[in-house]
């Protein structure tokens, strides 16, 4: 796998860009590709390839670490053996 950091000053559009790349926000115009997949047409394939670690914790505190990983893996259609 690879690790990628997305850095820039406050207000530069980092969060907005990432939200568009992972399908949380629909772009009003333009095109973007993630590893050759179009964000408008191939979002399921993109979700299988990437993960996002937001600044704020994105876990359910009532679940264990293993349960959180399993939950988010299931949401992204990851095979259980991964």
C-alpha positions in Angstrom: 0.0 0.0 0.0 0.9 3.6 -0.1 0.4 6.6 2.3 -0.4 10.0 0.9 -0.6 13.3 2.8 -2.7 16.2 1.6 -1.3 19.4 3.1 -2.2 23.1 2.7 -3.3 26.2 4.6 -6.7 26.6 6.2 -9.4 27.3 3.6 -7.4 25.9 0.7 -10.0 23.3 -0.1 -8.3 20.1 1.2 -11.4 18.8 3.0 -13.7 19.7 0.1 -11.4 18.0 -2.4 -11.2 14.8 -0.3 -14.9 14.7 0.2 -15.4 14.9 -3.5 -12.9 12.1 -4.2 -14.6 9.7 -1.8 -18.2 10.5 -2.8 -19.3 12.5 0.3 -19.7 15.7 -1.8 -20.9 15.9 -5.4 -18.8 18.2 -7.6 -20.7 20.8 -9.5 -18.4 20.7 -12.5 -15.2 19.1 -13.7 -13.6 15.7 -13.7 -11.4 13.8 -11.2 -9.7 10.4 -11.4 -8.5 8.3 -8.6 -6.0 5.6 -9.9 -7.7 5.9 -13.3 -11.3 5.7 -12.0 -13.7 8.5 -12.6 -15.3 9.8 -9.4 -18.6 10.2 -11.3 -18.7 6.7 -12.7 -16.5 4.4 -10.7 -17.0 5.3 -7.0 -17.4 1.7 -5.8 -14.0 0.9 -7.3 -12.5 4.0 -5.7 -13.8 3.1 -2.3 -12.1 -0.2 -2.5 -8.8 1.5 -3.1 -8.6 4.3 -0.7 -9.1 5.1 3.0 -9.3 8.5 4.7 -8.2 9.4 8.2 -10.0 12.6 9.1 -8.6 15.1 11.6 -11.5 14.4 14.0 -11.9 10.9 15.3 -14.3 8.9 13.1 -15.0 6.0 15.4 -17.9 4.8 17.5 -16.7 5.0 21.2 -19.1 2.2 22.3 -17.4 -0.2 19.9 -13.9 -1.8 20.4 -11.1 -0.9 18.0 -11.6 -4.3 16.2 -15.4 -3.7 15.9 -14.8 -0.3 14.4 -12.4 -1.7 11.9 -14.8 -4.5 11.0 -17.7 -2.0 10.6 -15.9 0.4 8.3 -14.4 -2.5 6.4 -17.9 -3.9 5.8 -19.1 -0.5 4.7 -16.4 -0.4 2.1 -17.0 -4.0 0.9 -13.6 -5.2 2.1 -13.2 -9.0 2.2 -13.2 -10.3 5.9 -9.8 -11.8 5.5 -8.2 -8.3 4.8 
